[in-house]
Amino acid sequence: MSSSTAERGLDAAPAPTTLEADPRTVVGPDGRRRDPVRWLLWLFVLNIVLQRISVPNISIPLTVPITVLWCLAAWRAGVLVIERQRLLLWLTAAAASSAVALPQTLFVHRPYISVNSWLFWMTMWFPVVFMMSDRSGETYRRMMRSVTTVGLWLSGLSLTFLLTQLVGIAYRDWLFDILPDSLHVTGFAISYPITYGSPIYKSNGWIMLEPSFMSFTLGVCFMTALLTRAPIWKVVFLFLGLLTTVAGSGFAIIALGVIGMLLTRQGSLLRQYVVPGLLAAIVAIPTAIGQVLLSRVTEVGQSNSSAAMRSFEPYLYLIPRWVAEPWGVWVGYGAGASRQAVEASGTDGLIAPTIGKVFYEYGFFAGALLLALCVVPFMRAHERALSASLLLQFFLLQPPAQPIIVPAFAVVTLWAPAARGYIEAGSPGDTEPPPPPTSWRGLRRRR
């Protein structure tokens, strides 16, 4: 993406501008001041607290329509603008992936075509067509500090989840008891014992769809803490919350992110955390939780292990079936076919990973466009280590379920491309805010 097009934005009303008197706000087309960070935090928090609530009688999280409505409202308010190239990519990928349904019906033996699966996928990635109107380094760092604060509250909730069990209060799924059946999101492992037969359950904080989702979100908050030089106590508190989930998603984000920080010469940000980190590891590893997490690291090469079924085993299962028919290779087997295939395998826990899903379901060309739609929004991010760790998570270990991809939108894709002149890990004020995007009435290109 060229620098000239990187700053292009679209708006359906007079352009928002950043107030010189108050850099924390933007002025929308109606002349009202709005804090972009506050707007973003609403999305981040709503995605946490509402992800277990379903659209009535449809087992998809209520956060799916909320995210779409938030994007449209933020766009109208001037908080977001449309990134033209990503919009064109989204439209092209949508057109190509829907067009393959006809040759699938005509030439593929017994295709499985789910319109709902295709709609859900395109809706889930709809926010990538937007970007924040103010993507300055100062605003981005303020967002990361705010996300860290949300993570502290979430970590406190997760610790409470564990402590109540340790004092003898048995785990109970309160939301399941309170919500009517029509509002339950199904198909997720809400929580389960840390080991077989244990009375202690992995933490989902009562409100999240899976412990792995809690771990993923806390991992994102942990990375924002590291990248903003948060006080040591905050990092330790987030680490304790991560431990209670007994899930590897958040720790994978941290491991990949720290490696990325070292490769991008941000190692100086980690110095103050080295000794506390070693002490925390020494204390945590001998515990039951630490032993479970350590076993997850060593089980990747074990057949039918959780790590294997999230990494290489899905490809060993899907690839032979994908190449079984020439037409299947070129046009795919239909939207939702990969999930049907892995469920029919009889292996509990086998997933349909992102790369395998798009090529198996939509074929080579449409699948490549959908894959580009997943990758391009993570390019030219403010923090390359954070962007790469999240992107690799979706490709290597975690299918991009909507409740965990929203945090990636919040801290990466909505801020990309980064404002020109952004310097990673520098001090606030080392960047110039991007020029305000001009109105794009009637689909006119910004000049």
Sequence and secondary structure as in RCSB ss.txt:
>XXXX:A:sequence
MSSSTAERGLDAAPAPTTLEADPRTVVGPDGRRRDPVRWLLWLFVLNIVLQRISVPNISIPLTVPITVLWCLAAW
RAGVLVIERQRLLLWLTAAAASSAVALPQTLFVHRPYISVNSWLFWMTMWFPVVFMMSDRSGETYRRMMRSVTTV
GLWLSGLSLTFLLTQLVGIAYRDWLFDILPDSLHVTGFAISYPITYGSPIYKSNGWIMLEPSFMSFTLGVCFMTA
LLTRAPIWKVVFLFLGLLTTVAGSGFAIIALGVIGMLLTRQGSLLRQYVVPGLLAAIVAIPTAIGQVLLSRVTEV
GQSNSSAAMRSFEPYLYLIPRWVAEPWGVWVGYGAGASRQAVEASGTDGLIAPTIGKVFYEYGFFAGALLLALCV
VPFMRAHERALSASLLLQFFLLQPPAQPIIVPAFAVVTLWAPAARGYIEAGSPGDTEPPPPPTSWRGLRRRR
>XXXX:A:secstr
  HHHHT  B SSS  EE SS TT EE TTS EE HHHHHHHHHHHHHHSTTBEETTEEEETHHHHHHHHHHHHH
HHTSEEE HHHHHHHHHHHHHHHHTHHHHHHHSSS    HHHHHHHHHHTGGGGEEES   HHHHHHHHHHHHHH
HHHHHHHHHHHHHHHHTT     HHHHHS GGGB  SS    BSSTT S B   TTTSS HHHHHHHHHHHHHHH
HHTT  HHHHHHHHHHHHHHT SHHHHHHHHHHHHHHHTT GGGGGGGHHHHHHHHHHHTTSHHHHHHHHHHHTT
TSTT HHHHHTTHHHHHHHHHHTTSHHHHHH S TTHHHHHHHHTT TT    HHHHHHHHHHHHHHHHHHHHHH
GGGTT S HHHHHHHHHHHHHT    HHHHHHHHHHTGGG S  TT  TT  TTSS         GGG    
